[in-house]
Amino acid sequence: MDPRGASRAAAFAAVSLAAALTLALWQRRLSRRRSTRKKASNSSREGQELPEWIANAAAAMPCLDAPGGGRELDKQAVHDLRRELFCPGQSVSYANSDPLMVVRGRGSKLFDEAGNAFLDTRNNVGHLGHSHPAVVAAVARQAAAINTNTRYLHPNHVRLAAKLLEKCPAPLDRVFFVNSGSEANDLALRLARAATGKKDVIVVEHAYHGHTSEVCLRGGVVSLIVGRGLLHPPPPPPRPAPP
């Protein structure tokens, strides 16, 4: 063999061996990292699994018996009854194409009656996702004990209030517990009016504020709500024509 060729072959073999060793070391390190992460993940999930009866309930299909007897409630039957029994003002997502019949949720996913999974990007997903074991277990424990309102005393009310206020800047030192964003915005307007004695409010066009009468406000790009009336700002000046 030509000495130059032998030298090149040896160099190539050395480079190949070095690359193989580097790849093997990298794969070993990656495997260790994955193993460490898996152990940490499993450790963090200890005690977070759903109790068996809750897991069974979460995996079960809802009752599909039609009200008053009759055919089984498939998606079309549910949609038909929805149109018959609900106010038409209550919309159904994707009703103009193929509405979803969602029967359960887990993490960031929703599942329909056929088991198809959908990434939930709009359904008011909880901060910890759907059916988080710790949240489900806490709700189950509380519902098994008592489910009432804040007109009565309960330790959890003041414990939660204290935790919330720890995260609030001064002078915020009082809490109101409400059941929806609509109610929160409605209450905020009442508090602002009580504190200032004024009724003027500025809202942004098409911004969603809720469904109570107080917050169902519509106007221009920026509208001024004076008392109960709506004043639209003057339109912006026309843009100059391009040269």
C-alpha positions in Angstrom: 0.0 0.0 0.0 1.1 3.5 -0.7 2.6 5.0 2.5 0.4 8.1 2.0 -2.6 5.9 1.7 -1.7 3.9 4.8 -1.2 7.1 6.7 -4.6 8.5 5.6 -6.3 5.2 6.5 -4.7 5.2 9.9 -5.7 8.8 10.5 -9.3 8.1 9.4 -9.4 5.0 11.7 -8.2 7.2 14.6 -10.8 9.9 13.9 -13.5 7.3 13.6 -12.5 5.6 16.9 -12.5 9.0 18.6 -15.9 9.9 17.2 -17.3 6.5 18.3 -15.9 6.9 21.8 -17.3 10.5 22.0 -20.7 9.3 20.9 -20.7 6.4 23.4 -19.7 8.7 26.3 -22.4 11.2 25.2 -25.1 8.5 25.0 -24.1 7.2 28.5 -24.3 10.7 29.9 -27.7 11.3 28.3 -28.9 8.0 29.7 -27.8 8.9 33.2 -29.5 12.3 32.9 -32.8 10.7 31.8 -32.6 8.2 34.6 -32.0 10.9 37.1 -34.9 12.9 35.7 -37.2 9.9 35.8 -36.3 9.2 39.4 -36.9 12.8 40.4 -40.2 12.8 38.5 -41.3 9.5 40.1 -40.3 10.9 43.5 -42.3 14.1 43.0 -45.4 12.1 42.1 -45.3 9.9 45.2 -48.7 10.3 46.9 -50.1 12.1 43.9 -51.9 9.2 42.3 -55.6 9.2 42.3 -57.4 6.9 44.8 -58.7 3.9 42.9 -62.4 4.8 43.2 -61.7 8.4 41.9 -59.5 7.0 39.0 -62.3 4.6 38.1 -64.9 7.4 38.1 -62.6 9.6 36.0 -62.1 6.9 33.4 -65.8 6.0 33.2 -68.0 7.3 30.4 -70.9 9.6 31.5 -74.4 8.2 31.6 -75.7 8.1 28.0 -79.3 7.2 28.8 -81.7 9.7 27.2 -84.0 11.6 29.6 -87.3 9.9 29.8 -86.0 6.8 28.1 -85.5 6.3 24.3 -82.4 6.0 22.3 -78.9 6.1 23.7 -77.3 9.6 23.7 -74.7 9.7 21.0 -73.2 13.0 20.1 -75.9 13.9 17.6 -78.6 13.1 20.1 -76.9 15.3 22.7 -76.6 18.1 20.2 -80.2 17.8 19.3 -81.4 17.9 22.9 -79.0 20.8 23.6 -80.8 22.8 20.9 -84.2 21.8 22.2 -83.6 22.3 26.0 -81.0 25.2 26.1 -81.4 28.9 25.4 -80.0 29.5 21.9 -77.9 32.3 23.3 -75.7 29.7 24.9 -73.2 28.8 22.1 -71.6 25.5 21.4 -68.0 25.6 20.2 -67.5 24.4 16.6 -71.3 24.0 16.2 -70.9 25.1 12.5 -68.6 22.2 11.7 -68.3 19.3 14.2 -69.0 20.2 17.9 -66.9 18.3 20.4 -68.5 16.1 23.0 -65.9 16.2 25.7 -66.2 13.5 28.4 -63.0 13.8 30.4 -59.8 15.8 30.7 -56.3 15.0 31.8 -53.4 17.5 32.0 -53.5 19.7 29.0 -55.7 17.4 26.9 -59.5 16.9 26.5 -60.9 13.6 25.3 -64.1 13.0 23.4 -66.5 10.0 23.5 -64.4 8.1 21.0 -61.2 8.6 23.0 -59.7 11.2 20.7 -57.3 13.6 22.4 -57.4 17.4 21.8 -54.9 20.0 23.1 -56.9 22.3 25.3 -56.1 25.9 24.3 -59.3 27.7 25.2 -61.4 25.9 27.8 -60.3 27.8 30.9 -57.7 25.2 31.8 -56.8 25.2 35.5 -53.3 26.2 36.4 -52.3 22.6 37.0 -54.3 21.1 34.1 -57.3 18.9 34.1 -57.8 16.3 36.8 -54.5 16.9 38.6 -54.3 14.2 41.3 -53.5 16.5 44.1 -56.4 18.9 43.2 -58.9 16.1 42.7 -58.0 14.5 46.0 -58.3 17.8 47.8 -61.7 18.5 46.3 -62.9 15.0 47.1 -61.8 15.3 50.7 -63.5 18.7 51.1 -66.7 17.6 49.3 -66.8 14.5 51.6 -66.6 16.8 54.6 -68.7 19.8 53.8 -69.5 22.1 50.8 -71.0 25.4 51.7 -70.3 29.1 51.4 -68.4 31.9 53.2 -71.4 33.0 55.2 -70.2 30.5 57.8 -66.9 30.3 59.5 -64.4 27.7 58.4 -60.6 27.5 58.9 -59.8 27.1 55.2 -61.4 30.5 54.4 -59.0 32.4 56.5 -56.0 30.2 55.7 -56.5 30.8 51.9 -57.1 34.5 52.5 -53.8 34.8 54.4 -51.9 33.0 51.7 -53.3 35.2 49.0 -52.6 38.4 50.9 -49.0 37.4 51.4 -48.5 37.8 47.6 -50.3 41.1 47.4 -48.6 44.5 47.6 -49.6 47.1 50.2 -52.2 48.5 50.7 -54.2 45.5 49.4 -55.2 43.8 52.7 -58.7 42.5 52.2 -60.1 39.6 50.0 -63.4 38.8 48.4 -64.0 35.2 47.3 -66.1 35.0 44.1 -67.1 32.2 41.7 -66.2 33.7 38.3 -64.4 36.4 36.5 -67.8 38.0 35.6 -68.6 38.3 39.3 -65.1 39.6 40.1 -65.4 42.4 37.5 -68.9 43.3 38.5 -67.7 43.6 42.2 -64.7 45.6 41.1 -67.0 48.2 39.4 -69.2 48.4 42.5 -66.2 48.9 44.8 -64.7 51.6 42.5 -68.0 53.5 42.4 -68.4 53.2 46.2 -64.9 54.5 46.7 -64.9 57.3 44.2 -68.6 58.2 43.8 -68.1 58.2 40.1 -69.6 56.1 37.3 -67.3 56.6 34.3 -65.6 53.6 33.0 -63.3 53.0 30.0 -63.4 49.7 28.2 -61.7 48.3 25.1 -63.6 47.1 22.1 -64.4 43.4 22.0 -62.5 42.7 25.2 -64.2 40.0 27.2 -65.2 41.2 30.7 -68.0 38.7 31.6 -71.7 38.0 31.3 -73.3 40.1 34.0 -75.3 43.2 33.0 -72.7 45.4 34.6 -69.8 44.2 32.5 -71.5 43.4 29.1 -70.3 46.7 27.7 -69.6 47.3 24.1 -68.3 50.3 22.3 -65.7 51.7 19.9 -62.0 51.0 20.1 -62.0 52.8 23.4 -65.4 53.8 24.7 -66.3 55.9 27.7 -69.2 54.6 29.7 -70.8 57.6 31.4 -73.3 56.5 33.9 -75.4 54.0 31.9 -74.7 55.7 28.5 -72.0 55.1 25.9 -69.9 57.9 24.4 -67.7 57.0 21.4 -64.5 58.9 21.0 -64.0 60.8 17.7 -62.7 58.7 14.8 -58.9 58.9 14.2 -57.8 61.3 11.4 -57.5 59.6 8.0 -54.1 58.4 7.1 -52.2 60.3 4.4 -52.2 58.8 1.0 -48.9 57.0 0.1 -46.7 59.1 -2.1 
